[in-house]
């Protein structure tokens, strides 16, 4: 997915996902943290640490959308490696930094899933449709209380990609309206105007991300509209956003970058393979 549809920096996205799952919120502030994610920070709320990652519901929706695509690809591969994952889970857990072992599930409770051989609980196949529904629900709630952001469009982008590959003929009823919404949201966020027209407003990383997302929206608008026999919503002379830079070393391109690192010809690393070249070629 990240090789053929790199509308965002995959390495940075993975780092944000790890930060999301590594966040350790104590039981005493679970409710307050959930309320802040859903409804924003209210007056009188205690200030959170500056170094703590900022997690939003739109980003959670994007994570669920990425997982739905992964689950769909895994399903097409026949869930290869699922048995190995179960065996790894049955292995003796390692001692943590605190000197304690992770707690095991209580044997007294019956498993809600099917049991495998030897009485062990079988790993459940991930449900792509359920993850898609979760992503859609998260975006619906986010949209009720927050203005749109880039993560919102990233989530919609991956949702559309999922719908185009899930084997259900729903372009006219679902995909076409979703692409229209993506166009309007992108325009409302100012993505149709190149970031260079607003000096010092965006960092280099954010400016390039805005360009990538706009051109991915442009791409879907062009081809989905053509599939439906309609002209695209985005006219060629209605935007000034430049085509993103190609051959970017995605792994070294981070929010703190002051210049865009490019892939060297002799570089055979994963970052070279995952460059934004494909996105630029399909936009042209």
C-alpha positions in Angstrom: 0.0 0.0 0.0 2.7 2.5 1.0 4.7 1.7 -2.1 1.9 2.4 -4.7 0.0 5.1 -2.8 2.5 7.2 -0.9 0.3 10.3 -0.4 1.9 10.7 3.0 5.2 9.9 4.6 4.9 6.2 5.6 7.9 6.2 7.9 6.6 9.2 9.9 3.1 7.7 10.0 4.5 4.5 11.5 6.4 6.5 14.1 3.2 8.2 15.1 1.4 4.9 15.3 4.0 3.5 17.6 3.8 6.6 19.8 0.0 6.1 19.9 0.2 2.5 21.0 3.1 3.2 23.4 1.2 5.9 25.2 0.8 4.7 28.8 -2.2 6.6 30.4 -2.8 5.8 34.0 -6.2 4.7 35.1 -6.9 7.9 36.9 -6.9 10.1 33.8 -8.4 7.7 31.3 -11.8 9.4 31.2 -10.2 12.9 31.0 -7.9 11.9 28.2 -10.7 10.3 26.2 -12.9 13.4 26.7 -10.1 15.6 25.4 -9.6 13.4 22.3 -13.3 13.4 21.5 -14.3 17.0 22.3 -11.1 19.0 22.6 -9.5 20.6 25.6 -12.0 22.4 27.8 -11.5 25.5 30.0 -9.7 24.8 33.2 -8.2 21.5 32.0 -4.8 20.7 33.3 -2.0 21.3 30.9 -0.5 18.2 29.4 3.3 17.7 29.1 4.7 19.4 26.0 6.7 16.3 25.0 3.6 14.0 25.0 2.4 13.1 21.5 -0.9 14.7 20.5 -3.3 12.0 19.5 -6.6 13.0 17.8 -9.6 11.0 16.7 -8.9 11.8 13.1 -5.4 10.2 13.5 -7.1 7.2 15.2 -9.4 6.9 12.1 -6.3 7.0 9.9 -4.7 4.2 11.9 -7.9 2.1 11.7 -8.0 2.7 7.9 -4.4 1.6 7.5 -5.2 -1.5 9.5 -8.2 -2.2 7.3 -6.0 -2.2 4.2 -3.5 -4.4 5.9 -6.2 -6.8 7.0 -7.6 -6.8 3.4 -4.2 -7.6 1.9 -3.6 -10.3 4.6 -7.0 -11.8 3.8 -6.1 -12.0 0.1 -2.9 -13.9 1.1 -4.9 -16.4 3.1 -3.7 -15.0 6.5 -0.2 -16.4 5.9 1.8 -16.4 9.1 -1.2 -16.4 11.5 -0.2 -19.7 13.0 3.3 -18.5 13.6 1.9 -15.4 15.4 -0.1 -17.7 17.7 3.0 -19.8 18.5 4.9 -16.6 19.3 2.1 -15.6 21.6 2.2 -19.0 23.4 6.0 -18.6 24.1 7.2 -17.7 27.5 6.9 -13.9 28.0 10.1 -12.0 28.6 10.8 -10.2 31.9 10.0 -6.4 31.5 12.1 -3.5 32.7 10.3 -3.5 36.0 11.4 -7.1 36.7 7.9 -8.4 36.3 6.3 -10.7 33.7 3.2 -9.6 31.8 0.0 -10.9 33.3 -1.6 -13.9 31.6 -5.3 -14.2 31.0 -7.3 -15.9 33.8 -8.0 -19.5 33.0 -11.4 -19.3 34.7 -13.1 -17.2 32.0 -14.4 -18.9 28.9 -13.1 -17.7 25.6 -15.5 -16.0 23.3 -13.6 -17.2 20.2 -13.2 -20.7 18.8 -10.7 -22.9 20.6 -7.8 -24.5 18.6 -6.0 -27.8 19.2 -4.7 -28.3 22.7 -7.3 -26.0 24.3 -5.5 -22.9 23.2 -7.6 -20.0 22.0 -7.4 -19.5 18.3 -6.3 -16.1 16.9 -9.2 -14.4 15.2 -8.8 -13.3 11.6 -8.8 -9.5 11.4 -12.0 -8.2 9.8 -11.3 -5.6 7.2 -15.0 -4.5 7.1 -15.1 -4.0 10.9 -11.9 -1.9 10.8 -13.4 0.2 8.0 -16.6 0.7 10.0 -14.5 1.8 13.0 -12.5 4.3 10.9 -15.7 5.8 9.4 -17.3 6.0 12.9 -14.3 7.8 14.3 -14.3 10.3 11.5 -18.0 11.0 12.0 -17.5 11.7 15.7 -14.4 13.8 15.0 -16.2 15.9 12.4 -18.9 16.8 14.8 -16.6 18.6 17.2 -13.4 19.5 15.4 -12.4 21.3 12.2 -11.0 19.1 9.4 -7.2 18.4 9.4 -4.7 16.5 7.3 -5.3 13.3 9.2 -9.0 13.5 8.3 -8.1 13.5 4.5 -5.5 10.8 5.0 -8.1 8.6 6.6 -10.6 9.2 3.8 -7.9 8.6 1.3 -7.3 5.1 2.7 -11.0 4.4 3.1 -11.5 5.1 -0.6 -8.6 2.9 -1.5 -10.2 0.1 0.6 -13.5 0.5 -1.1 -11.9 0.2 -4.5 -10.3 -3.1 -3.6 -12.9 -4.8 -1.3 -14.6 -6.6 -4.2 -18.0 -4.9 -3.7 -19.4 -2.8 -6.6 -20.1 0.4 -4.7 -18.4 3.2 -6.7 -21.6 5.0 -7.6 -23.2 4.7 -4.2 -20.3 5.2 -1.8 -17.0 6.0 -3.5 -18.2 8.8 -5.8 -19.8 10.8 -3.0 -16.8 10.3 -0.7 -14.4 11.6 -3.4 -16.7 14.6 -3.8 -16.5 15.3 -0.1 -12.7 14.9 -0.1 -12.5 17.6 -2.8 -14.6 20.0 -0.8 -12.8 19.4 2.4 -9.4 19.8 0.7 -10.6 23.1 -0.8 -11.9 24.3 2.5 -8.6 23.6 4.1 -6.8 25.6 1.4 -5.0 22.7 -0.2 -5.8 24.1 -3.7 -3.3 26.9 -3.0 0.4 26.1 -2.9 1.9 26.5 0.5 4.6 28.8 -0.9 2.0 31.5 -1.3 1.9 31.7 2.5 5.5 32.3 3.5 6.5 31.1 7.0 3.1 29.6 7.6 4.0 25.9 7.0 7.1 23.9 7.7 8.8 22.2 4.7 7.4 18.8 5.8 3.9 20.1 6.2 4.0 22.0 2.9 5.1 18.9 1.1 2.4 16.8 2.9 -0.3 19.3 1.8 0.9 19.0 -1.8 0.8 15.2 -1.7 -2.6 15.0 -0.2 -4.0 17.6 -2.7 -2.7 15.7 -5.7 -4.0 12.4 -4.4 -7.4 13.9 -4.0 -7.0 15.3 -7.5 -6.1 11.9 -8.8 -9.1 10.2 -7.3 -11.4 12.9 -8.5 -10.2 12.6 -12.0 -10.4 8.9 -12.4 -13.5 8.2 -10.3 -15.4 11.0 -12.1 -14.3 9.5 -15.4 -15.5 6.1 -14.3 -18.9 7.6 -13.6 -19.0 9.5 -16.9 -18.8 12.9 -15.3 -16.3 15.7 -15.6 -13.9 16.1 -12.6 -14.8 18.6 -9.9 -11.3 20.0 -10.0 -10.6 22.0 -13.1 -7.0 22.3 -14.2 -7.0 26.1 -13.8 -8.7 26.1 -10.4 -5.6 25.4 -8.2 -2.0 26.5 -7.9 -0.6 23.6 -5.8 2.7 22.4 -7.2 3.3 18.7 -7.9 5.2 17.1 -5.0 8.9 16.5 -5.1 9.8 13.1 -6.5 12.6 10.7 -5.4 12.3 11.7 -1.7 14.2 9.6 0.9 11.1 9.1 3.0 13.0 7.7 6.0 15.2 10.7 6.3 12.4 13.3 5.6 11.0 14.3 9.0 9.1 17.3 10.3 12.3 18.9 11.4 13.9 18.8 8.0 15.0 22.1 6.5 15.6 20.6 3.0 14.1 17.6 1.2 16.5 14.6 1.2 16.5 12.8 -2.1 17.3 9.2 -2.8 20.7 8.4 -4.3 20.9 6.3 -7.4 23.1 3.7 -5.7 20.8 3.6 -2.6 19.1 0.2 -2.4 17.5 0.7 1.0 13.8 0.5 1.7 13.5 4.3 1.8 14.5 4.4 -1.8 11.9 1.8 -2.8 9.2 3.7 -1.0 9.9 7.1 -2.6 7.2 9.4 -3.8 8.1 8.8 -7.5 5.0 6.8 -8.2 2.7 9.5 -6.8 4.3 12.2 -9.0 4.2 10.0 -12.1 0.5 9.2 -11.7 -0.3 12.9 -11.1 1.4 13.8 -14.4 
